[in-house]
């Protein structure tokens, strides 16, 4: 089942069809001899049944498991009519899943395996279910090994890889370390797109072995599993920086932000600072200082201009322009970069300005945090105290390193005295304070309490440099670089190394290996998020561009992997499998997009796509409300234009937009010719009813629905009288139809919630004894717990029908929203009082 928001809103259905019944002696607008519309009844009934299931499910806000169970019950009846329809079986599986019906999922999955043997997602579901039923660990292990031994041509490697991962986890639970590692290796080797296996292998190695080369290899595996995971790209960035490969580090940082920008993620101050650090190390400090200074100067100038406009009599900018321009300052993470970048090139005037701004910023933040009335409501006391200590310590250290405003740190140092003596922040501040006071020996002694500290390493480097011990300074600064390579202090240390060496950053063997690795990563990976056509082809082709009002017109949707590597397929994988079909529905002038809803389709048939491999499915995009509105509007030409959005996400200005590394398509209009029965005047349609042939029932009941819903007259009383006249004409006809045609009528004709005059017809349909009609009637027309139809269904001897009746009774008892209680939720729109003359 497709789970889409059930909010339908109000649509402007007025004007869709001017249905004016003939007055006595007045000729109808359409002739009774007009050619009858013939629609294949079995297919139409199947689609109508599916639509009822969808509309009922989406009436709930949000759907509960029993709502999914009702949908599954209707879809199960649909499967009786189309047992070989794989897509219908998938809908049923999803409904059973939402209902928590494990047995229904498994039973249908077995059927799906026969209908689509290439569906690896379904294969994996069936195999893991079978293994889970084995009672002993030894039995499960034996089954895993049996499936892993199946040849490639009989069981895809992507499935066996996931089974190997499950086996590895089971072996770890049993404490068999060797078997765990062996199975995990098999999972990684079998399928490079098995991201969970690649992640587990990396974490296992990282926890047990401190080997940068092996760590890089396993991170590389993770990159191939999902080249667009920003966390993987950032992990590579950090790995490169740790080894001194700053050029490569910058590349992966930029690639990560291509993905994050496409996902509409905003950079935090820390993210921005990290990018500036990489710019500093690769391109020099001067450009970074200029950029940051220009940014804050520009912001302050913008405020000045706004205040000038405000003072000229425009009050709308008062809030945004309030305060002094000089009070607009950089966030601490950015200010720290500006401070040390300027300090590294000796721009002391800019350093002094930066330190002053930094101090003012910290004081303002401390005031906010320390006041219970202004601090964030979710900030607990312990976290607040830790943040305050960190801000105080950082400000002290930047003042001490630059030797500016050191006389202002007494209050902060006193506050840090409340921290344990072993606290790294306290150690660093006290050591630096001792050094600036001239007591180098005491400073070294205090710094020795935390010899691995970044700031203590900077202290040792500064002291050695001041004493002319350049080799010792170089060693200390290199240690600081490795301790925090992507921070402002780490970048400052890198600058000092370059200054002491007297040339560009010296390359180690490790650095050369990292840069060589980065050069071997294909350039197209960097732009996957912004140039998805570089790795996949997306196509969508409607079955036809023109058809009848009630025709089934699917869209053939296909995706092909054109990259040189296998790519994972799924909602959170390299090729996103989720698509939104957004409709633009044109009925008559003024009726465009009236109440339409999108449809979501999942292309979950494979775990991965190999290079050059394509997967295609047929999507019925107007299965739900959009198709219902289009059929109700069938008195005129109906045109639908579909915007297909892969990996859709909320847009900033409402609506939906594509996700990272995803594509969208805009299909040309699909036109549907008018339905003659919907164009008829009142008398003509009434005259046609008695002579309706079975093959004409879909068109006639659809015309009947259009007339009931879109009826207009001078007064509400006339609308009601006209509807009553139509219902009276239908009442003697309905019992004469075969069960299939009665089921079509039950699924298509609105209920009394949408038009109260339909209650006599509702009662007739509720009393129908055919099992399928009963099922449809329960869902669409039973809204009271004491309705005899429920008791009749529960005592019918039909287990499926009895279960459906119990579900409906529970929903009624809870006052749940469903088709029977709210209809298709258009009653407030089609009320005669809202229609006017």
VEXLUM-111533 format. One record per residue (C-alpha): residue in one letter; y, x, z. Coordinates in steps of 0.2 Angstrom, whole numbers, padded with zeros to 4 digits, always signed. Each point is the difference from the previous one (the first is absolute). Layout:
N
AYXZ;...
***
This chain:
837
X+0000+0000+0000;X+0017+0005-0003;X+0011+0001+0015;X+0018-0003-0004;X+0014-0007+0010;X-0001-0019+0002;X+0019-0002+0000;X+0003-0012-0015;X+0018-0005+0003;X+0009-0014-0009;X+0000-0001-0019;X+0011-0010-0012;X-0013-0011-0007;X+0013-0013-0005;X+0003+0000-0018;X-0018+0006-0004;X-0004-0017-0008;X+0009-0016-0002;X-0014-0012+0002;X+0007-0018-0001;X-0013-0014+0000;X+0002-0013-0013;X+0009-0016+0006;X-0008-0017-0006;X+0002-0002-0018;X+0006+0019-0002;X-0010+0012-0012;X-0006+0016+0008;X+0007+0016-0006;X-0018+0006-0006;X-0012-0009-0010;X-0017-0004+0007;X-0008+0006-0016;X+0006+0018+0003;X-0014+0012-0002;X-0010+0003+0016;X+0000+0017+0008;X-0018+0007+0002;X-0003+0013+0014;X-0017+0007+0003;X-0004-0009+0017;X-0012+0013+0008;X+0012+0014-0001;X+0015-0010+0005;X-0009-0007+0015;X-0005+0018+0005;X+0018+0006-0001;X+0006-0015+0009;X-0012+0002+0014;X+0006+0018+0002;X+0018-0005+0000;X-0003-0013+0014;X-0008+0014+0010;X+0015+0012-0002;X+0013-0014+0003;X-0009-0005+0016;X-0001+0018+0006;X+0018+0004-0003;X+0006-0016+0008;X-0005+0008+0017;X+0013+0012+0008;X-0009+0012+0002;X-0018-0004-0005;X-0013+0000+0014;X-0018+0004-0002;X-0005-0019-0001;X+0013-0002-0014;X-0009+0014-0010;X-0016-0009+0004;X+0006-0016-0008;X+0005+0010-0015;X-0017+0008+0000;X-0008-0017+0001;X+0009-0006-0016;X-0003+0017-0009;X-0018-0002+0004;X+0000-0017-0009;X+0008+0009-0014;X-0013+0013-0001;X-0013-0014-0002;X+0009-0004-0017;X+0002+0019-0005;X-0014+0010+0009;X+0003+0014-0013;X+0019+0002+0003;X+0002+0017+0008;X+0019-0002+0003;X-0004-0017+0009;X-0013+0008+0010;X+0013+0013+0006;X+0012-0014+0005;X-0014-0007+0010;X-0004+0017+0008;X+0018+0002+0005;X+0001-0018+0007;X-0016+0003+0010;X+0007+0017+0007;X+0016-0009+0006;X-0011-0013+0008;X-0010+0013+0009;X-0016-0006-0009;X-0010+0016-0001;X-0015-0008-0007;X+0010-0009-0014;X+0008+0017-0005;X-0017+0009-0001;X-0009-0015-0009;X+0014+0000-0013;X+0001+0019-0001;X-0018+0000-0005;X+0003-0012-0014;X+0015+0010-0005;X-0010+0015-0002;X-0011-0009-0013;X+0015-0006-0009;X+0010+0016+0000;X-0011+0015+0003;X+0014+0012-0003;X+0010-0006+0015;X-0001+0015+0012;X+0010-0008+0014;X-0013-0014+0001;X-0014+0012-0001;X+0007+0010+0015;X+0002-0017+0010;X-0018-0005-0003;X-0007+0017+0004;X+0009+0003+0016;X-0004-0018+0005;X-0019+0003-0003;X+0001+0017+0010;X+0009-0008+0014;X-0014-0013+0003;X-0012+0015+0004;X-0002+0000+0019;X-0003+0019+0003;X+0011+0015-0004;X-0015+0008-0008;X-0003-0015-0011;X+0018+0000-0006;X-0001+0019-0004;X-0015-0002-0010;X+0008-0014-0010;X+0016+0010-0003;X-0011+0015-0006;X-0009-0012-0012;X+0015-0007-0008;X+0008+0018-0001;X-0015+0005-0010;X+0002-0013-0013;X+0005+0008-0017;X+0018-0001-0006;X-0004-0011-0014;X-0007-0013+0012;X+0013+0001+0014;X+0017+0007-0003;X+0005+0016+0009;X+0015-0009+0008;X-0011-0012+0009;X-0012+0014+0006;X+0015+0010+0006;X+0005-0014+0011;X-0018-0002+0006;X+0000+0019+0004;X+0016-0002+0010;X-0008-0014+0010;X-0016+0010+0003;X+0011+0015+0006;X+0009-0011+0013;X-0017-0007+0006;X-0007+0018+0002;X+0016+0005+0010;X-0003-0015+0011;X-0018+0006+0003;X+0007+0018+0004;X-0009+0008-0015;X+0014+0012-0005;X-0009+0008-0014;X-0005-0016-0008;X+0018-0007+0002;X+0008+0015-0009;X-0013+0000-0014;X+0002-0019-0003;X+0019+0002+0000;X-0001+0014-0013;X-0011-0011-0011;X+0013-0014+0002;X+0014+0012-0006;X-0010+0007-0014;X-0006-0016-0007;X+0017-0008-0003;X+0017+0009+0000;X+0009-0017+0003;X-0009-0003+0017;X+0016+0002+0010;X-0008-0004+0016;X-0013+0013-0002;X+0013+0013-0005;X+0011-0004+0015;X-0014+0001+0012;X-0005+0017-0007;X+0017+0007+0001;X+0002-0006+0018;X-0017+0007+0005;X+0005+0017-0007;X+0017+0000+0007;X-0007-0003+0017;X-0013+0013+0000;X+0006+0014-0012;X+0017+0009+0000;X-0002+0005-0018;X+0015-0004-0012;X-0010+0003-0016;X-0014-0013+0005;X+0013-0012+0006;X+0010+0001-0016;X-0016-0003-0010;X-0004-0016+0010;X+0018-0006-0001;X-0002+0003-0019;X-0015-0011+0000;X+0010-0013+0009;X+0014+0001-0013;X-0013-0003-0014;X-0006-0015+0010;X+0017-0008+0000;X+0014+0010-0009;X+0013-0013+0005;X-0003+0001+0019;X+0017+0006+0007;X-0009+0006+0015;X-0011+0011-0010;X+0014+0007-0009;X+0010+0003+0016;X-0015+0009+0007;X-0001+0011-0015;X+0019+0003+0002;X-0003+0005+0018;X-0015+0011-0005;X+0011+0009-0013;X+0014+0003+0012;X-0011+0007+0014;X-0006+0013-0012;X+0018+0004-0007;X-0002-0008-0017;X+0016-0009+0001;X+0002-0004-0018;X-0017-0009+0000;X+0005-0008+0016;X+0015-0007-0008;X-0010-0007-0014;X-0011-0010+0010;X+0014-0006+0011;X+0009-0007-0015;X-0017-0007-0007;X-0002-0009+0017;X+0017-0008-0001;X-0003-0006-0018;X-0013-0011+0007;X+0010-0005+0015;X+0015-0004-0010;X-0011-0011-0011;X-0006-0009+0015;X+0018-0002+0005;X-0002+0010+0016;X+0017+0007+0007;X+0001+0018+0005;X+0003+0002+0019;X+0012+0014+0006;X-0015+0011+0003;X-0006-0002-0017;X+0017+0004-0008;X+0001+0015+0011;X-0017+0006-0005;X+0005-0001-0018;X+0016+0009+0003;X-0010+0014+0009;X-0010+0002-0016;X+0015+0001-0010;X+0008+0013+0011;X-0016+0011+0000;X-0002-0001-0019;X+0018-0001-0006;X+0010+0008+0014;X+0010-0007+0015;X+0017-0001-0009;X-0004-0015-0010;X-0008-0009+0014;X+0016+0002+0011;X+0011-0006-0014;X-0011-0015-0003;X+0000-0005+0018;X+0018+0003+0003;X+0005-0009-0016;X-0011-0015+0005;X+0008-0002+0017;X+0018+0003-0007;X-0003-0013-0013;X-0006-0013+0013;X+0015+0003+0011;X+0011-0002-0016;X-0008-0016-0004;X+0004-0007+0017;X+0018+0005-0002;X+0001-0009-0016;X-0008-0015+0007;X+0012+0000+0015;X+0015+0001-0012;X-0006-0015-0009;X-0003-0009+0016;X+0018+0004+0006;X+0006-0007-0016;X-0006-0017+0005;X-0018-0001-0005;X-0009-0005+0016;X-0018+0000-0007;X-0002+0018+0003;X+0005+0001+0018;X-0017+0002+0007;X-0006+0013-0012;X+0016+0010+0001;X+0002-0001+0019;X+0002+0017+0009;X+0007+0017-0004;X-0006+0008-0016;X-0004+0016+0010;X-0012-0010+0011;X-0011-0001-0015;X-0012+0014+0003;X-0016+0007-0006;X-0016-0004+0008;X-0007+0014+0011;X-0014+0005-0012;X+0013+0003-0014;X+0013+0008+0011;X-0013+0013+0006;X-0003+0005-0018;X+0018+0001-0004;X+0003+0010+0016;X-0013+0014-0003;X+0002+0000-0019;X+0018+0004+0002;X-0004+0012+0014;X-0013+0009-0011;X+0014+0005-0012;X+0013+0004+0013;X+0011-0015-0004;X+0006-0001+0018;X+0014-0012-0002;X-0012-0013-0007;X-0012+0004+0014;X+0013-0003+0013;X+0004-0017-0008;X-0018-0004-0001;X-0003+0004+0018;X+0015-0010+0006;X-0007-0015-0011;X-0017+0002+0007;X+0006+0000+0018;X+0010-0016-0003;X-0015-0008-0008;X-0012+0004+0014;X+0012-0006+0013;X+0002-0017-0009;X-0019-0001-0001;X-0003+0004+0018;X+0013-0013+0006;X-0010-0013-0010;X-0017+0005+0006;X+0005+0002+0018;X+0008-0017+0001;X-0013-0014+0002;X+0011-0012-0008;X+0001+0010-0016;X-0016+0009-0002;X-0013-0008-0012;X-0009-0014+0010;X-0018+0007-0004;X+0004+0018+0006;X-0009+0003+0017;X+0008+0011+0013;X-0012+0014-0002;X+0003+0001-0019;X+0018-0001+0003;X+0000+0014+0012;X-0010+0011-0012;X+0012-0003-0014;X+0015+0004+0010;X-0008+0016+0006;X-0004+0005-0018;X+0018-0004-0006;X+0008+0010+0014;X-0012+0015-0003;X+0003+0000-0018;X+0019+0000+0002;X-0001+0014+0012;X-0011+0011-0011;X+0011-0003-0015;X+0015+0005+0010;X-0008+0015+0007;X-0008+0006-0017;X+0017-0001-0008;X+0009+0006+0016;X+0013-0014-0002;X+0006-0012+0014;X-0013+0008+0012;X+0012-0004+0014;X-0004-0018-0003;X-0018+0000+0004;X+0000+0000+0019;X-0002-0019+0002;X-0015+0000-0012;X-0008+0015+0008;X+0001-0008+0017;X-0008-0016-0007;X-0014+0010-0008;X-0004+0007+0018;X-0009-0016+0004;X-0013+0005-0013;X-0015+0010+0006;X+0002+0019-0001;X-0014+0001-0013;X+0009-0012-0012;X+0003+0009-0017;X+0018-0007-0001;X+0005+0006+0017;X-0008+0017-0003;X+0009+0002-0017;X+0017-0005+0007;X-0001+0010+0016;X-0005+0016-0010;X+0014-0002-0013;X+0012-0003+0014;X-0005+0016+0009;X+0001+0010-0017;X+0018-0007-0004;X+0005+0005+0018;X-0005+0018-0003;X-0017+0000+0010;X-0012+0005-0014;X-0014+0005+0012;X+0001-0017+0009;X+0001-0009-0017;X-0016+0009-0006;X-0009-0003+0016;X+0004-0019-0001;X-0004-0001-0018;X-0017+0008+0004;X-0005-0017+0008;X-0001-0007-0017;X-0003+0014-0013;X-0005-0011-0014;X+0016-0011+0001;X+0011-0001-0016;X+0016+0003+0010;X-0008+0014+0011;X-0005+0009-0017;X+0018-0002-0006;X+0006+0007+0016;X-0011+0015-0002;X+0005+0002-0018;X+0019-0001+0005;X-0002+0012+0014;X-0010+0013-0011;X+0013-0002-0014;X+0014+0003+0012;X-0009+0015+0007;X-0003+0007-0017;X-0018-0002+0001;X-0002-0008-0018;X-0019+0001-0001;X-0002-0010+0017;X+0013-0012-0006;X-0009-0002-0016;X-0016-0004+0009;X+0008-0012+0011;X+0009-0010-0014;X-0016-0001-0010;X-0008-0007+0015;X+0014-0013+0002;X-0002-0004-0019;X-0018-0004+0003;X+0003-0010+0016;X+0011-0013-0009;X+0002+0004-0018;X+0008-0016-0005;X+0014-0001+0013;X+0017+0006+0001;X-0005+0014+0012;X-0014+0005-0011;X+0011+0001-0015;X+0012+0010+0010;X-0014+0012+0004;X-0005+0001-0018;X+0018+0005-0004;X+0000+0014+0012;X-0017+0006-0007;X+0008+0001-0017;X+0016+0008+0007;X-0011+0014+0009;X-0011+0003-0015;X+0015+0001-0011;X-0009-0010-0015;X-0007-0016-0003;X-0013-0008+0011;X-0015+0013+0001;X-0016-0008-0007;X-0016+0002+0009;X-0017-0002-0008;X-0001-0017+0009;X+0016-0005-0008;X-0005+0006-0017;X-0016-0010+0001;X+0009-0016+0005;X+0013+0002-0014;X-0015+0002-0012;X-0008-0015+0007;X+0015-0011-0002;X+0002+0006-0018;X-0018-0006-0003;X+0005-0018+0005;X+0004-0010-0016;X+0018-0003-0002;X-0004-0019-0004;X-0005-0003+0018;X+0018+0003+0006;X+0006-0015-0010;X-0015-0012+0002;X+0011-0012+0010;X+0014+0000-0012;X-0009+0002-0016;X-0016-0010+0002;X-0003-0001-0019;X-0004+0018+0001;X-0017-0004+0008;X-0004-0018-0004;X+0002-0014-0013;X+0003-0018+0005;X-0002-0014-0013;X+0000-0019+0001;X-0004-0011-0014;X-0001-0020+0001;X-0014-0008-0008;X+0012-0009-0011;X+0019-0002-0001;X+0000-0019-0004;X-0012-0014+0007;X-0002-0017+0006;X+0008-0006+0017;X-0017+0001+0009;X-0008+0015-0009;X-0007+0014+0010;X+0010+0016-0006;X-0006+0015+0010;X+0009+0017-0002;X-0011+0015-0003;X+0006+0014+0012;X-0006+0018-0003;X+0003+0017+0008;X-0005+0016-0007;X+0000+0017+0009;X+0008+0013-0013;X+0001+0014+0013;X-0012+0015-0001;X-0007-0004+0017;X-0009-0015+0008;X+0012-0011+0009;X-0003-0012+0015;X+0002-0019-0004;X+0005-0011+0015;X+0015-0007+0008;X+0005+0016+0008;X-0007+0012-0013;X+0007+0010-0014;X-0003-0015-0012;X+0006-0015+0009;X-0012-0015-0003;X+0012-0014+0006;X+0010-0009-0013;X+0013-0014+0003;X+0003-0013-0015;X+0017-0006+0003;X+0004-0015-0011;X+0015-0005-0009;X-0003-0019-0004;X+0010-0009-0013;X-0003-0019-0001;X+0015-0009-0006;X+0018+0005+0001;X+0004+0003+0019;X-0018+0000+0005;X-0003+0019-0001;X-0009+0008+0015;X-0001-0016+0009;X-0010+0003+0016;X-0012+0012-0009;X-0010+0013+0010;X-0007+0016-0005;X-0019+0004-0001;X-0008+0016+0006;X-0015+0008-0008;X-0011+0014+0006;X-0008+0012-0012;X-0013+0005+0013;X-0015+0003-0011;X-0001+0019+0002;X+0002+0013+0013;X+0008+0012-0013;X+0003+0003-0018;X-0006+0015-0009;X+0011+0009-0013;X+0002-0012-0015;X-0009-0014+0009;X+0007-0018-0001;X-0003-0015+0010;X+0005-0018-0006;X+0000-0017+0007;X+0005-0017-0005;X+0014-0007+0011;X+0004-0019+0002;X+0018+0002+0005;X+0005-0018+0001;X-0015-0005+0011;X+0011-0006+0014;X+0017-0009+0002;X+0008+0007-0016;X-0014-0007-0010;X+0001-0017+0009;X+0019-0001-0003;X-0003+0004-0018;X-0012-0013-0003;X+0010-0013+0009;X+0014+0005-0012;X-0011-0003-0015;X+0011-0013-0008;X+0010+0015-0008;X-0004+0017-0007;X-0004+0011+0015;X+0003+0019-0002;X-0005+0013+0013;X+0005+0018+0000;X-0010+0011+0012;X+0007+0016+0008;X-0015+0010+0006;X+0004+0011+0015;X-0013+0013+0005;X+0000+0005+0018;X+0014-0012+0004;X+0012+0002+0015;X+0015-0010+0006;X+0016+0004-0009;X+0016+0004+0009;X+0008-0016-0008;X-0015-0011+0003;X-0014-0002-0012;X-0013+0013-0004;X+0001+0017-0009;X-0013+0013-0005;X-0007+0012+0013;X-0001+0019-0002;X-0010+0006-0015;X-0002-0018-0006;X+0005-0009-0016;X+0006-0017-0005;X-0001-0010-0016;X+0010-0015-0007;X-0011-0011-0011;X+0007-0010-0014;X+0001-0019+0003;X-0016-0010+0000;X+0005-0017-0007;X-0009-0016+0004;X+0001-0015-0012;X+0005-0017+0008;X-0014-0011+0007;X+0001-0016-0010;X-0006-0010+0015;X+0014+0007+0010;X+0013-0005-0013;X-0005-0018-0001;X+0011-0013+0007;X-0007-0011+0014;X-0007-0014-0010;X-0008+0011-0012;X-0009+0011+0013;X-0006-0016+0009;X-0006-0008-0016;X-0010+0016-0003;X-0009+0001+0016;X-0014-0014-0003;X-0005+0009-0016;X-0001+0017+0007;X-0015+0010-0006;X-0009+0013+0011;X+0007+0014-0010;X+0018-0007+0002;X-0001-0001+0019;X+0008+0017+0004;X+0015-0004-0011;X+0002-0018+0006;X-0001+0004+0018;X+0012+0015-0003;X+0012-0012-0008;X-0002-0012+0014;X+0004+0014+0012;X+0016+0005-0010;X+0006-0018+0000;X-0003-0003+0018;X+0009+0016+0005;X+0014+0000-0012;X+0004-0018+0000;X+0018-0005-0001;X+0008-0017+0001;X+0017-0008+0005;X-0005-0003+0018;X-0014+0006+0012;X-0007-0017+0000;X-0003+0000-0018;X-0008+0017+0001;X-0012-0007+0013;X-0004-0015-0011;X-0003+0010-0015;X-0012+0011+0010;X-0009-0015+0007;X-0002-0007-0017;X-0008+0016-0006;X-0012+0001+0015;X-0005-0018-0003;X-0005+0005-0018;X-0010+0015+0006;X-0010-0009+0014;X-0012-0010-0011;X-0002+0014-0012;X-0005+0014+0012;X-0017-0007+0006;X-0005-0001-0018;X+0001+0018-0003;X-0015+0012+0002;X+0000+0011+0015;X+0007+0015-0009;X+0015-0010-0006;X+0003-0007+0017;X+0000+0017+0007;X+0013+0005-0012;X+0010-0014+0005;X-0002+0004+0019;X+0005+0018-0003;X+0015-0004-0012;X+0008-0016+0006;X+0013+0002+0014;X-0003-0007+0017;X+0009-0013+0010;X+0010+0014+0009;X+0009+0004-0016;X+0001-0019-0005;X-0004-0013+0013;X-0004-0013-0014;X-0016+0010-0003;X-0008-0005+0016;X-0012-0013-0008;X-0006+0013-0012;X-0002+0013+0014;X-0011-0013+0009;X-0010-0003-0015;X-0003+0019-0003;X-0004+0002+0019;X-0014-0013-0002;X-0008+0009-0014;X-0018+0005+0004;X-0002+0014-0013;X-0001+0016+0010;X+0013+0010-0011;X+0012-0014+0001;X-0002-0002+0018;X+0003+0019+0003;X+0016-0001-0010;X+0005-0016+0008;X-0002+0007+0018;X+0011+0015-0004;X+0014-0010-0010;X+0000-0017+0008;X-0007-0001+0017;X+0014+0003+0013;X-0006-0011+0015;X-0014+0005+0012;X-0007-0018+0000;X-0001-0001-0019;X-0017-0007-0004;X-0002+0013-0014;X-0003+0013+0013;X-0013-0009+0009;X-0009-0005-0016;X+0000+0019-0006;X-0006+0006+0017;X-0015-0013-0001;X-0003+0003-0018;X-0014+0012+0002;X+0009+0012-0011;X+0003+0016+0011;X+0014+0007-0010;X+0009-0017+0000;X-0002-0002+0018;X+0006+0017+0004;X+0016-0003-0010;X+0003-0017+0009;X-0001+0009+0017;X+0012+0013-0006;X+0012-0013-0006;X-0001-0010+0016;X+0004+0016+0010;X+0015+0003-0011;X+0006-0018+0002;X-0002+0001+0019;X+0011+0016+0000;X+0013-0008-0011;X-0003+0014-0012;X+0009+0001-0017;X-0011-0003-0014;X-0001-0009-0017;X-0004-0017+0008;X+0014+0001+0012;X+0014+0007-0010;X-0006-0002-0018;X+0007+0013-0012;X+0016-0001+0011;X+0012-0008-0013;X+0002-0017+0008;X+0017+0004+0007;X+0005+0005-0018;X-0006-0015-0010;X+0005-0014+0012;X+0010-0013-0010;X+0015+0002+0012;X+0002+0017-0006;X-0002-0003-0018;X+0016-0011-0003;X+0003-0011-0016;
***
